[in-house]
Amino acid sequence: QLQLVESGGGLVQPGGSLRLSCAASGFTLGTYAIGWFRQAPGKEREGVSCISSTGGRKNYADSVKGRFTASRDNAKNTVYLQMNSLKPEDTAIYYCTASRNYYCSAYWDEGSEFGSWGQGTQVTVSS
C-alpha cells in the first residue's frame, strides 16, 4: 500500500525554523518528483515546493523563496522541507505528495500531476 507520512510540524515563534519530513512506504520514493502543498483555514490549497526525483531541480512558490529549502534522501525514502524565517502567514497544514512523473512540470503548483497524498502536519507560527 502506497503511503506518505509527514512529520515535524509544530508551534514556532515568528522567525523560527522547522524541518518537515515526508516518509514513504510501499513504493520507491526516489522514482518520483515530490511536492509540498499547504492549506490554511478558509484558504485554497497552495503549492509550496516541488523537487525532482534526483533532487537536481527544485521549484518554490514566490511566497517561500529564499526561506524554504526542499531536499531528499532517496536512500532513506524521505523528503524534507526546511523552513526558516517563518512568518504567521506560513501557518497551515502541510502535505507532501508524490507526482506521477520524475520531474516537476511548469504547472506543478496546480497539483493535478500528483497522486498519493499524506495526511498532513500542522505548522503554526505564532508568538
C-alpha positions as a printed NumPy array, in Angstrom:
array([[  0.   ,   0.   ,   0.   ],
       [  1.389,   3.357,  -1.037],
       [  1.695,   5.698,   1.898],
       [  3.241,   9.068,   2.645],
       [  3.581,  10.271,   6.215],
       [  4.516,  13.831,   7.13 ],
       [  6.078,  14.795,  10.44 ],
       [  7.938,  17.666,  12.038],
       [  5.178,  20.226,  12.322],
       [  4.501,  22.178,  15.47 ],
       [  4.238,  25.574,  17.087],
       [  7.072,  28.009,  16.438],
       [  7.595,  31.717,  17.004],
       [  7.925,  34.118,  14.075],
       [ 11.445,  33.995,  12.731],
       [ 11.891,  30.411,  13.855],
       [ 12.579,  27.252,  11.886],
       [ 11.079,  23.833,  11.386],
       [ 12.041,  20.859,   9.26 ],
       [  9.256,  18.751,   7.868],
       [  9.823,  15.159,   6.799],
       [  7.876,  13.071,   4.346],
       [  8.496,   9.35 ,   4.642],
       [  7.27 ,   6.938,   2.007],
       [  6.317,   3.296,   2.344],
       [  5.067,   0.794,  -0.172],
       [  6.934,   2.364,  -3.073],
       [ 10.329,   3.734,  -4.044],
       [ 10.054,   7.443,  -3.481],
       [ 13.213,   8.119,  -5.491],
       [ 11.385,   7.429,  -8.728],
       [  9.062,  10.379,  -8.371],
       [  9.066,  14.135,  -8.001],
       [  7.621,  15.171,  -4.648],
       [  5.521,  18.205,  -3.965],
       [  4.803,  20.101,  -0.78 ],
       [  1.484,  21.884,  -0.505],
       [ -0.215,  23.734,   2.305],
       [ -3.709,  24.765,   3.202],
       [ -4.661,  27.379,   5.749],
       [ -8.17 ,  27.617,   7.219],
       [-10.536,  29.268,   4.78 ],
       [ -7.94 ,  29.396,   2.026],
       [ -7.265,  27.364,  -1.075],
       [ -4.507,  24.813,  -1.219],
       [ -1.186,  26.372,  -2.21 ],
       [  1.803,  24.751,  -3.852],
       [  4.908,  25.357,  -1.741],
       [  7.67 ,  23.38 ,  -3.412],
       [  8.408,  20.63 ,  -5.878],
       [ 11.615,  18.617,  -6.008],
       [ 12.545,  16.313,  -8.887],
       [ 13.274,  12.642,  -8.336],
       [ 17.034,  13.162,  -8.11 ],
       [ 16.788,  16.444,  -6.245],
       [ 18.508,  18.239,  -9.066],
       [ 15.609,  20.552,  -9.813],
       [ 13.581,  22.434,  -7.246],
       [ 10.688,  24.829,  -7.597],
       [  9.287,  27.151,  -4.968],
       [  6.313,  29.406,  -4.536],
       [  7.274,  33.067,  -4.564],
       [  5.976,  33.375,  -1.015],
       [  8.618,  30.973,   0.331],
       [ 11.609,  31.539,  -1.956],
       [ 14.775,  32.201,  -0.009],
       [ 13.222,  30.846,   3.21 ],
       [ 12.261,  27.254,   2.43 ],
       [ 14.508,  24.538,   1.041],
       [ 13.41 ,  21.142,  -0.218],
       [ 15.788,  18.203,  -0.141],
       [ 15.615,  14.45 ,  -0.317],
       [ 17.443,  11.341,   0.805],
       [ 16.305,   8.619,  -1.557],
       [ 18.285,   6.007,   0.343],
       [ 16.049,   6.738,   3.316],
       [ 12.942,   7.096,   1.147],
       [ 12.384,  10.508,   2.711],
       [ 11.933,  14.075,   1.513],
       [ 12.43 ,  17.152,   3.668],
       [ 11.265,  20.733,   3.747],
       [ 13.486,  23.061,   5.765],
       [ 11.528,  26.151,   6.708],
       [ 13.403,  29.165,   8.027],
       [ 12.359,  32.716,   8.907],
       [  8.832,  31.51 ,   9.457],
       [  6.002,  34.029,   9.366],
       [  2.475,  33.88 ,  10.798],
       [  1.162,  33.602,   7.243],
       [  3.011,  30.282,   6.905],
       [  0.54 ,  28.769,   9.352],
       [ -1.217,  25.877,   7.605],
       [ -1.461,  22.136,   7.298],
       [  1.436,  20.973,   5.15 ],
       [  1.092,  17.969,   2.862],
       [  3.574,  16.033,   0.805],
       [  2.526,  14.292,  -2.363],
       [  4.087,  12.077,  -4.994],
       [  3.984,  13.101,  -8.632],
       [  3.166,  10.713, -11.443],
       [  6.406,  11.904, -13.071],
       [ 10.069,  12.097, -12.14 ],
       [ 10.103,  15.821, -12.876],
       [  8.153,  18.904, -11.791],
       [  6.187,  20.405, -14.644],
       [  5.75 ,  24.119, -15.207],
       [  2.288,  23.743, -13.658],
       [  3.306,  21.745, -10.615],
       [  1.671,  24.176,  -8.219],
       [ -1.752,  23.372,  -9.66 ],
       [ -1.471,  19.933,  -8.069],
       [ -3.03 ,  17.916, -10.88 ],
       [  0.119,  15.89 , -11.593],
       [  0.256,  14.48 ,  -8.112],
       [ -1.34 ,  11.25 ,  -6.921],
       [ -0.682,   9.926,  -3.437],
       [ -1.04 ,  12.43 ,  -0.599],
       [ -0.025,  12.281,   3.037],
       [ -2.332,  13.11 ,   5.933],
       [ -0.647,  16.431,   6.638],
       [  1.19 ,  18.023,   9.543],
       [  0.14 ,  21.231,  11.263],
       [  2.524,  24.183,  11.294],
       [  1.575,  27.105,  13.492],
       [  3.664,  30.28 ,  13.57 ],
       [  2.649,  32.494,  16.445],
       [  4.119,  34.457,  19.318]])
